[in-house]
Amino acid sequence: MEPTAAVKKIRIASAKSRHFPQFWKLFEKSFPKDERFSLRVQKKLFGKKGYCAYALFVDGKFAGLEAGWQFPKFNFVGFLALEKQFRNKGIGTALLRKETAAAGKLIVLEAEPRQKSAKAKRRIAFYKRLGFKLNSGHYAIPDYYNKKAIPMMLMSFARKLSKKEFVEVRLTIHTKAYGLDKPIVG
């Protein structure tokens, strides 16, 4: 199903943006604490090269958020969430279809392992319907509060990553997006 109205993306350049409070409220509500960064970290990210945060609007109403990084070889969709009343209306589908068509390079995202929950299984199925592929290989993200690794899956559009690409993508995300000294492996 396609949405009845177009999604308008408004870039959020700082925590002083008038749309930031809605963005942050949905961010905290949508992602588990251990999988999201703090407000302090978010404020620092606005100054990082390649980091992009957007408030999403449909018919003039705040509908969701998207945040990620644009790297030379790929774009990384770090966070994508819609307000409850905008879910299951084709908005996420339309947004990702438009972005995958316009990117001109790989797009990667993280997904919780499907065995974690029924919700994780549905998310992976959603991304697969859009042409994303599950990649094999060890992938985890840092827990921002307990300093442990959280197992995740890495998905890429519209093809699987080679082993070499997987290692390069993981290294880039971990060192550039998450600010780690080295990637989480093993």
Stockholm file with secondary structure:
# STOCKHOLM 1.0

chainA/1-186         MEPTAAVKKIRIASAKSRHFPQFWKLFEKSFPKDERFSLRVQKKLFGKKGYCAYALFVDGKFAGLEAGWQFPKFNFVGFLALEKQFRNKGIGTALLRKETAAAGKLIVLEAEPRQKSAKAKRRIAFYKRLGFKLNSGHYAIPDYYNKKAIPMMLMSFARKLSKKEFVEVRLTIHTKAYGLDKPIVG
#=GR chainA/1-186 SS CCCSSCEEEEECCSTTSTTHHHHHHHHHHHSCGGGSCCHHHHHHHTTSTTEEEEEEEETTEEEEEEEEEECSSEEEEEEEEECGGGTTSSHHHHHHHHHHHHHSSEEEEEECCGGGCHHHHHHHHHHHHTTEEECCSCCEEECTTTCCEEECEEEEESSCCCHHHHHHHHHHIIIIISCCSSCCCC
#=GC SS_cons         CCCSSCEEEEECCSTTSTTHHHHHHHHHHHSCGGGSCCHHHHHHHTTSTTEEEEEEEETTEEEEEEEEEECSSEEEEEEEEECGGGTTSSHHHHHHHHHHHHHSSEEEEEECCGGGCHHHHHHHHHHHHTTEEECCSCCEEECTTTCCEEECEEEEESSCCCHHHHHHHHHHIIIIISCCSSCCCC
//
